[in-house]
Structure formats: structure tokens, C-alpha cells
Amino acid sequence: MFGIFITFEGGEGAGKSTQIALLLEHLLAAGLDAVVVREPGSTATSEKIRKILKDKDSVIFARAEALLYFAARAQMVEEVILPHMEAGRIVLCDRFADSTFAYQGFGNGLCLEALKYINDFAAHGLAPNLTFYLQLDYAEGLKRKANQAELDRIEVRGSDYHRRVEEGYKYIAVEEEKAEIGRIITIDAALPADEIQTTIRRKFYEAYNGNNE
């Protein structure tokens, strides 16, 4: 039985990590075989790339930045995600291709068609079964992040950049809805964490049960 691949997306401060941790705890308690991965990261090579991408002292041009994300993704998919899915596990992923389209596409102004083409190669054609998009006003997200001790290279970018990222996510969600794919579940990230988690669990079981019929 092939596993199910679920991604969590959203701008800065949307609460992805919190919701992933809550869902993982619930799934394990329910006796389901689930794992969490993050992007970029989750392999020795991808974590090294992550350090470069997050380091505020790194000077990286837009195309190089996108290709570094793709390299980290290619390594993670082949080394970690696909083996887990072939073993029938539930894989919860903190960011995936939608982040590239929103951050490097809309945020940095790179060609979406080119990014989609390279992503298909890097991700081995893998696409999420379900994506939870935690939608939060970019200004509120940056306010939440401001409370952190130190911001990374992406987080310190100006409000115009993060506004474009938010617009990118909304565009992606609308296009998916138009195509009637049903992959992206948009959730108001300003709601209380327990309400968000209730929605996530309900939508997860709808997808999980459908995947195992």
C-alpha cells in the first residue's frame, strides 16, 4: 500500500509547525504510521543547503536560490519521502513546491512555468495528495515573527516581498479550485489553534479514507 503525502503551506508566522506537531501527535496516538519532514532539510545534504539559504550573510541571486531549493527537494524526495511512502506511511511535509511558486515565483519574480518544469524533475513527479494552506495576512505574520530572537535571510525581506508571496499563495489556491482538483484546503490561520487542528483532522481523514478505499 502506497502512503499518503500531505504538505503544509503558508507565509511567515502562519503556524505550520504548530499544526504539523499537533497532527503528528494525534496520528501516532491513533496508531497510524506517520512521519514529519521539512523543506529544505530532512537529509544531511538538504540540511547543509538549508543553512546556506537561511544564512543572512549568504549572497544568492534569485535563480540560484530557486535551484538550491530544488536541489534540497530532489535529495529529500529520493532519500526520505519516497521510501516512507513506499512503506505505506503518512508523510507530513513542512513546505513543498507551492512554497517555491509563492516565494521564488511571485516573491522573486521568476517564471512560474520554468519553476514548474524544473520542480517536476526535482520532485520525481511527486505531488501532494492534500495541502493545508494556512492563510494569514502577511503583516500579521511578520508581526508574529518579530517576536523571535533572530530572523533568517528570507524572513528579513521587506513587506512588499511578503505581500507578493501572500498573493502568490492565493493565486495558487484559486487556480487549483478552478481546476476542481481539491488538493488545497485553505484555512484561516488567525483562528484559534484548536479550531484549525479540528479542520485539519477532519479533512485529513476524508483524504486518508479515500486513499485507502
Contacts in CASP RR format, 6 or more apart in sequence:
PFRMAT RR
TARGET T0000
AUTHOR 0000-0000-0000
METHOD contacts of the structure
MODEL  1
MFGIFITFEGGEGAGKSTQIALLLEHLLAAGLDAVVVREPGSTATSEKIR
KILKDKDSVIFARAEALLYFAARAQMVEEVILPHMEAGRIVLCDRFADST
FAYQGFGNGLCLEALKYINDFAAHGLAPNLTFYLQLDYAEGLKRKANQAE
LDRIEVRGSDYHRRVEEGYKYIAVEEEKAEIGRIITIDAALPADEIQTTI
RRKFYEAYNGNNE
1 88 0 8 1.000
1 212 0 8 1.000
2 85 0 8 1.000
2 86 0 8 1.000
2 88 0 8 1.000
3 84 0 8 1.000
3 85 0 8 1.000
3 86 0 8 1.000
3 87 0 8 1.000
3 88 0 8 1.000
3 89 0 8 1.000
3 90 0 8 1.000
3 91 0 8 1.000
3 211 0 8 1.000
4 85 0 8 1.000
4 90 0 8 1.000
4 91 0 8 1.000
4 129 0 8 1.000
4 130 0 8 1.000
4 207 0 8 1.000
4 208 0 8 1.000
4 211 0 8 1.000
5 81 0 8 1.000
5 85 0 8 1.000
5 91 0 8 1.000
5 93 0 8 1.000
5 126 0 8 1.000
5 127 0 8 1.000
5 128 0 8 1.000
5 129 0 8 1.000
5 130 0 8 1.000
6 90 0 8 1.000
6 91 0 8 1.000
6 92 0 8 1.000
6 93 0 8 1.000
6 128 0 8 1.000
6 129 0 8 1.000
6 130 0 8 1.000
6 131 0 8 1.000
6 132 0 8 1.000
6 204 0 8 1.000
6 207 0 8 1.000
7 92 0 8 1.000
7 93 0 8 1.000
7 94 0 8 1.000
7 95 0 8 1.000
7 96 0 8 1.000
7 98 0 8 1.000
7 128 0 8 1.000
7 130 0 8 1.000
7 131 0 8 1.000
7 132 0 8 1.000
8 16 0 8 1.000
8 19 0 8 1.000
8 20 0 8 1.000
8 92 0 8 1.000
8 93 0 8 1.000
8 94 0 8 1.000
8 95 0 8 1.000
8 131 0 8 1.000
8 132 0 8 1.000
8 134 0 8 1.000
9 16 0 8 1.000
9 95 0 8 1.000
9 96 0 8 1.000
9 98 0 8 1.000
9 99 0 8 1.000
9 102 0 8 1.000
9 131 0 8 1.000
9 132 0 8 1.000
9 133 0 8 1.000
9 134 0 8 1.000
9 169 0 8 1.000
9 184 0 8 1.000
10 16 0 8 1.000
10 99 0 8 1.000
10 102 0 8 1.000
10 133 0 8 1.000
10 134 0 8 1.000
10 135 0 8 1.000
10 136 0 8 1.000
10 169 0 8 1.000
10 189 0 8 1.000
11 102 0 8 1.000
11 134 0 8 1.000
11 136 0 8 1.000
11 138 0 8 1.000
11 141 0 8 1.000
11 162 0 8 1.000
11 165 0 8 1.000
11 166 0 8 1.000
11 169 0 8 1.000
12 138 0 8 1.000
12 141 0 8 1.000
12 142 0 8 1.000
12 144 0 8 1.000
12 145 0 8 1.000
12 154 0 8 1.000
12 155 0 8 1.000
12 162 0 8 1.000
13 136 0 8 1.000
13 141 0 8 1.000
13 142 0 8 1.000
13 144 0 8 1.000
13 145 0 8 1.000
13 189 0 8 1.000
14 134 0 8 1.000
14 135 0 8 1.000
14 136 0 8 1.000
14 141 0 8 1.000
14 189 0 8 1.000
15 134 0 8 1.000
15 136 0 8 1.000
15 189 0 8 1.000
15 193 0 8 1.000
16 94 0 8 1.000
16 95 0 8 1.000
16 134 0 8 1.000
17 94 0 8 1.000
18 193 0 8 1.000
19 132 0 8 1.000
19 134 0 8 1.000
19 193 0 8 1.000
19 196 0 8 1.000
19 197 0 8 1.000
19 200 0 8 1.000
20 36 0 8 1.000
20 92 0 8 1.000
20 94 0 8 1.000
21 36 0 8 1.000
22 193 0 8 1.000
22 197 0 8 1.000
22 200 0 8 1.000
23 34 0 8 1.000
23 92 0 8 1.000
23 197 0 8 1.000
23 200 0 8 1.000
23 201 0 8 1.000
23 204 0 8 1.000
24 34 0 8 1.000
24 36 0 8 1.000
24 92 0 8 1.000
26 197 0 8 1.000
26 201 0 8 1.000
27 34 0 8 1.000
27 90 0 8 1.000
28 34 0 8 1.000
32 90 0 8 1.000
33 87 0 8 1.000
33 88 0 8 1.000
33 89 0 8 1.000
33 90 0 8 1.000
34 89 0 8 1.000
34 90 0 8 1.000
34 91 0 8 1.000
34 92 0 8 1.000
35 84 0 8 1.000
35 89 0 8 1.000
35 90 0 8 1.000
35 91 0 8 1.000
35 92 0 8 1.000
36 91 0 8 1.000
36 92 0 8 1.000
36 93 0 8 1.000
36 94 0 8 1.000
37 76 0 8 1.000
37 80 0 8 1.000
37 81 0 8 1.000
37 91 0 8 1.000
37 92 0 8 1.000
37 93 0 8 1.000
37 94 0 8 1.000
38 93 0 8 1.000
38 94 0 8 1.000
38 95 0 8 1.000
39 46 0 8 1.000
39 69 0 8 1.000
39 72 0 8 1.000
39 73 0 8 1.000
39 76 0 8 1.000
39 93 0 8 1.000
39 94 0 8 1.000
39 95 0 8 1.000
39 96 0 8 1.000
39 99 0 8 1.000
40 46 0 8 1.000
40 47 0 8 1.000
40 49 0 8 1.000
40 50 0 8 1.000
40 53 0 8 1.000
40 68 0 8 1.000
40 69 0 8 1.000
40 72 0 8 1.000
40 73 0 8 1.000
40 76 0 8 1.000
41 47 0 8 1.000
41 49 0 8 1.000
41 50 0 8 1.000
41 72 0 8 1.000
41 76 0 8 1.000
42 76 0 8 1.000
42 80 0 8 1.000
43 75 0 8 1.000
43 76 0 8 1.000
43 79 0 8 1.000
43 80 0 8 1.000
45 72 0 8 1.000
45 75 0 8 1.000
45 79 0 8 1.000
46 72 0 8 1.000
46 73 0 8 1.000
46 75 0 8 1.000
46 76 0 8 1.000
49 68 0 8 1.000
49 69 0 8 1.000
49 71 0 8 1.000
49 72 0 8 1.000
49 75 0 8 1.000
50 72 0 8 1.000
52 58 0 8 1.000
52 60 0 8 1.000
52 68 0 8 1.000
53 60 0 8 1.000
53 65 0 8 1.000
53 68 0 8 1.000
53 69 0 8 1.000
53 72 0 8 1.000
53 153 0 8 1.000
53 154 0 8 1.000
54 152 0 8 1.000
54 153 0 8 1.000
54 154 0 8 1.000
55 152 0 8 1.000
55 153 0 8 1.000
56 151 0 8 1.000
56 152 0 8 1.000
56 153 0 8 1.000
56 156 0 8 1.000
58 153 0 8 1.000
60 68 0 8 1.000
60 153 0 8 1.000
62 104 0 8 1.000
62 108 0 8 1.000
62 109 0 8 1.000
62 110 0 8 1.000
63 110 0 8 1.000
65 104 0 8 1.000
65 108 0 8 1.000
66 100 0 8 1.000
66 104 0 8 1.000
66 105 0 8 1.000
66 108 0 8 1.000
66 110 0 8 1.000
66 115 0 8 1.000
66 118 0 8 1.000
67 118 0 8 1.000
69 99 0 8 1.000
69 100 0 8 1.000
69 104 0 8 1.000
70 100 0 8 1.000
70 118 0 8 1.000
70 119 0 8 1.000
70 122 0 8 1.000
71 122 0 8 1.000
73 96 0 8 1.000
73 97 0 8 1.000
73 100 0 8 1.000
73 119 0 8 1.000
73 122 0 8 1.000
73 123 0 8 1.000
74 121 0 8 1.000
74 122 0 8 1.000
74 123 0 8 1.000
74 124 0 8 1.000
77 122 0 8 1.000
77 123 0 8 1.000
77 124 0 8 1.000
77 126 0 8 1.000
78 124 0 8 1.000
81 91 0 8 1.000
81 93 0 8 1.000
81 126 0 8 1.000
82 124 0 8 1.000
82 126 0 8 1.000
84 91 0 8 1.000
85 91 0 8 1.000
90 208 0 8 1.000
93 128 0 8 1.000
96 123 0 8 1.000
96 128 0 8 1.000
96 131 0 8 1.000
97 119 0 8 1.000
97 123 0 8 1.000
97 127 0 8 1.000
98 131 0 8 1.000
98 133 0 8 1.000
98 169 0 8 1.000
98 172 0 8 1.000
98 184 0 8 1.000
100 115 0 8 1.000
100 119 0 8 1.000
101 112 0 8 1.000
101 115 0 8 1.000
101 116 0 8 1.000
101 168 0 8 1.000
101 172 0 8 1.000
102 165 0 8 1.000
102 166 0 8 1.000
102 168 0 8 1.000
102 169 0 8 1.000
102 172 0 8 1.000
103 154 0 8 1.000
103 165 0 8 1.000
104 110 0 8 1.000
104 115 0 8 1.000
105 111 0 8 1.000
105 112 0 8 1.000
105 115 0 8 1.000
105 168 0 8 1.000
106 164 0 8 1.000
106 165 0 8 1.000
106 167 0 8 1.000
106 168 0 8 1.000
106 171 0 8 1.000
107 161 0 8 1.000
107 164 0 8 1.000
107 165 0 8 1.000
107 168 0 8 1.000
109 164 0 8 1.000
127 183 0 8 1.000
128 183 0 8 1.000
129 183 0 8 1.000
129 207 0 8 1.000
129 211 0 8 1.000
130 183 0 8 1.000
130 185 0 8 1.000
130 203 0 8 1.000
130 204 0 8 1.000
130 207 0 8 1.000
131 183 0 8 1.000
131 184 0 8 1.000
131 185 0 8 1.000
132 185 0 8 1.000
132 187 0 8 1.000
132 200 0 8 1.000
132 203 0 8 1.000
133 169 0 8 1.000
133 172 0 8 1.000
133 173 0 8 1.000
133 184 0 8 1.000
133 185 0 8 1.000
133 186 0 8 1.000
133 187 0 8 1.000
134 187 0 8 1.000
134 189 0 8 1.000
134 196 0 8 1.000
135 166 0 8 1.000
135 169 0 8 1.000
135 170 0 8 1.000
135 173 0 8 1.000
135 186 0 8 1.000
135 187 0 8 1.000
135 188 0 8 1.000
135 189 0 8 1.000
136 188 0 8 1.000
136 189 0 8 1.000
136 190 0 8 1.000
137 166 0 8 1.000
137 190 0 8 1.000
138 159 0 8 1.000
138 162 0 8 1.000
138 163 0 8 1.000
138 165 0 8 1.000
138 166 0 8 1.000
139 159 0 8 1.000
140 190 0 8 1.000
141 162 0 8 1.000
142 155 0 8 1.000
142 159 0 8 1.000
142 162 0 8 1.000
145 151 0 8 1.000
145 155 0 8 1.000
172 184 0 8 1.000
173 184 0 8 1.000
173 186 0 8 1.000
176 182 0 8 1.000
176 183 0 8 1.000
176 184 0 8 1.000
177 184 0 8 1.000
185 199 0 8 1.000
185 200 0 8 1.000
185 203 0 8 1.000
187 196 0 8 1.000
187 199 0 8 1.000
187 200 0 8 1.000
188 196 0 8 1.000
189 196 0 8 1.000
END
